[in-house]
Amino acid sequence: MLPTSRNRTYLSSSPLSSGDLNALQDMFIGSKHRLVEIPLGPSCWRQKTGGGGVEGDMQWTFSSTTEIVCDLLRMPGFGPPGIIPGTLIASVTWSYDRGGVGTFTRRARRRNILTAAAATDWIAPVSDSTSSGVVNPIDEPMIVTQEGEGLQLSIEFTFTDPANVFYGAVLGVSRL
């Protein structure tokens, strides 16, 4: 947002205030790299394990324990190449309803597929077996720092009961 008034009036011989220079930088960064929310609706996800998930009516429903995954490098709507090095994933907001039973477990994973290193969590598994109604928990930020090819990022959700419904997730991202 542009300022609506001057912080200070400078004469031609006045030194520049570091506070004013920092404010200018913050203003430019904020306008060029604003936080963008990217919805990851049901069609962005695929089944990873299990076979009891059905995507339809703009939601996922389940008949047995199933894990679904969304590949963040090939996300619809963010354009190729998706999430790239220098991207801040400021938040992941999940949307689901346990239906009063079962357990949801959410997490996010990263892996370098060129080195064949084991996948690691950037959001450790978080389980929910007590919520009721539609909930929207928000998880921690991550800066994508790996350069070059071979980075794989995904967010994953595991469901354990036919009463569970998953609506999607929203990523809050910004290019740094």
C-alpha positions as CSV (number, residue, x, y, z in Angstrom):
1,M,0.0,0.0,0.0
2,L,1.4,3.4,-0.9
3,P,1.7,5.9,1.9
4,T,-0.9,8.7,2.0
5,S,1.4,11.3,3.4
6,R,5.2,12.1,3.8
7,N,7.1,10.7,6.8
8,R,9.6,13.5,6.5
9,T,10.5,16.3,4.2
10,Y,14.1,16.3,3.0
11,L,16.3,19.2,1.9
12,S,18.8,18.6,-0.9
13,S,21.6,18.5,1.8
14,S,19.7,16.3,4.2
15,P,21.0,12.7,4.9
16,L,18.5,9.9,4.2
17,S,16.9,8.3,7.2
18,S,17.5,4.5,7.3
19,G,14.0,4.2,8.7
20,D,12.6,5.9,5.6
21,L,14.7,3.7,3.3
22,N,13.6,0.6,5.1
23,A,9.9,1.7,4.8
24,L,10.4,2.2,1.0
25,Q,11.9,-1.3,0.6
26,D,9.1,-2.8,2.6
27,M,6.5,-1.0,0.5
28,F,8.1,-2.3,-2.8
29,I,8.5,-5.8,-1.5
30,G,4.9,-5.9,-0.2
31,S,3.5,-4.8,-3.6
32,K,5.7,-7.1,-5.7
33,H,5.6,-10.1,-3.5
34,R,2.3,-10.0,-1.8
35,L,0.8,-13.1,-0.2
36,V,-1.4,-15.0,-2.7
37,E,-3.9,-17.6,-1.6
38,I,-4.1,-20.7,-3.8
39,P,-7.1,-23.0,-3.3
40,L,-6.4,-26.7,-3.7
41,G,-9.8,-28.0,-4.3
42,P,-10.7,-31.7,-4.5
43,S,-9.6,-32.2,-8.1
44,C,-6.0,-31.2,-7.2
45,W,-5.6,-34.3,-5.1
46,R,-5.0,-38.0,-6.0
47,Q,-5.2,-41.2,-4.0
48,K,-1.8,-42.3,-2.7
49,T,-2.7,-45.4,-0.6
50,G,-5.9,-47.2,0.1
51,G,-8.7,-47.3,-2.4
52,G,-11.7,-46.0,-0.5
53,G,-11.6,-42.3,-1.6
54,V,-14.1,-40.8,-4.0
55,E,-13.8,-37.3,-5.4
56,G,-17.1,-35.8,-6.3
57,D,-19.5,-33.0,-5.6
58,M,-16.5,-30.8,-4.8
59,Q,-15.3,-32.9,-1.9
60,W,-13.6,-36.2,-1.1
61,T,-15.5,-38.9,0.8
62,F,-14.1,-42.2,2.0
63,S,-15.2,-45.8,2.5
64,S,-12.0,-47.0,4.1
65,T,-8.6,-45.7,5.3
66,T,-7.2,-43.7,2.4
67,E,-4.3,-41.3,2.0
68,I,-4.6,-38.5,-0.6
69,V,-1.7,-36.3,-1.9
70,C,-1.3,-33.0,-3.8
71,D,1.9,-32.4,-5.7
72,L,2.9,-28.8,-5.1
73,L,5.1,-28.6,-8.1
74,R,2.3,-29.4,-10.6
75,M,-0.5,-27.5,-9.0
76,P,-3.3,-26.3,-11.2
77,G,-3.7,-22.5,-11.1
78,F,-0.1,-21.7,-10.1
79,G,1.3,-22.4,-13.5
80,P,4.5,-24.2,-14.4
81,P,6.7,-24.8,-12.7
82,G,4.4,-24.5,-9.6
83,I,6.2,-23.8,-6.3
84,I,9.9,-23.0,-7.1
85,P,13.0,-22.1,-5.0
86,G,12.5,-18.6,-3.5
87,T,8.8,-19.2,-2.7
88,L,7.5,-18.7,0.8
89,I,4.8,-21.1,1.7
90,A,3.4,-19.0,4.5
91,S,0.5,-21.3,5.5
92,V,-1.4,-24.4,4.6
93,T,-5.1,-24.1,5.7
94,W,-6.9,-27.4,5.6
95,S,-10.7,-27.8,5.4
96,Y,-12.4,-31.0,6.5
97,D,-15.1,-32.6,8.7
98,R,-14.4,-35.7,10.7
99,G,-18.2,-36.4,10.9
100,G,-17.6,-37.0,14.7
101,V,-15.5,-40.1,14.2
102,G,-12.2,-41.4,12.9
103,T,-8.8,-39.6,12.7
104,F,-7.4,-37.2,10.1
105,T,-3.7,-36.9,9.8
106,R,-2.2,-34.1,7.8
107,R,1.5,-33.5,6.8
108,A,3.7,-32.0,4.2
109,R,6.7,-33.8,2.7
110,R,9.8,-32.8,0.6
111,R,12.3,-34.9,-1.2
112,N,15.2,-34.5,-3.7
113,I,14.4,-37.2,-6.3
114,L,17.7,-36.9,-8.0
115,T,19.7,-37.9,-5.0
116,A,17.2,-40.5,-4.0
117,A,17.3,-39.2,-0.4
118,A,14.5,-40.2,1.8
119,A,11.5,-37.9,2.0
120,T,11.4,-35.7,5.1
121,D,8.5,-33.8,6.7
122,W,8.3,-30.0,6.7
123,I,5.1,-30.2,8.5
124,A,5.3,-33.2,10.8
125,P,2.2,-35.4,11.0
126,V,-0.6,-33.8,13.0
127,S,-3.6,-36.0,13.9
128,D,-7.1,-34.8,14.8
129,S,-9.4,-37.2,16.5
130,T,-11.5,-34.8,18.5
131,S,-12.8,-32.0,16.4
132,S,-16.4,-31.6,15.3
133,G,-17.9,-29.8,12.3
134,V,-15.9,-28.2,9.6
135,V,-12.4,-27.2,10.9
136,N,-9.7,-25.1,9.2
137,P,-6.4,-25.7,11.0
138,I,-3.4,-23.7,9.8
139,D,0.1,-25.1,9.7
140,E,3.6,-23.6,9.8
141,P,5.5,-21.7,7.1
142,M,8.3,-23.0,4.9
143,I,10.7,-21.3,2.5
144,V,11.5,-23.4,-0.5
145,T,15.3,-23.0,-0.7
146,Q,16.5,-26.0,-2.8
147,E,17.9,-24.8,-6.1
148,G,17.8,-26.8,-9.3
149,E,16.0,-29.8,-10.4
150,G,14.8,-32.7,-8.4
151,L,12.7,-31.1,-5.7
152,Q,9.5,-32.8,-4.9
153,L,7.0,-31.2,-2.5
154,S,3.6,-32.6,-1.5
155,I,0.9,-32.2,1.1
156,E,-0.9,-35.3,2.3
157,F,-4.0,-36.2,4.2
158,T,-5.0,-39.6,5.7
159,F,-8.6,-40.5,6.6
160,T,-9.8,-43.4,8.6
161,D,-13.6,-43.4,8.6
162,P,-16.4,-43.3,6.1
163,A,-17.9,-40.3,7.9
164,N,-14.8,-38.2,7.0
165,V,-15.2,-35.5,4.4
166,F,-12.3,-33.5,2.9
167,Y,-13.0,-30.2,1.2
168,G,-9.5,-29.1,0.2
169,A,-6.7,-26.8,1.4
170,V,-5.5,-23.3,0.7
171,L,-1.8,-22.4,0.3
172,G,-0.7,-18.9,1.3
173,V,2.4,-18.3,-0.9
174,S,4.6,-15.4,-1.9
175,R,7.6,-15.3,-4.2
176,L,10.6,-13.9,-2.4
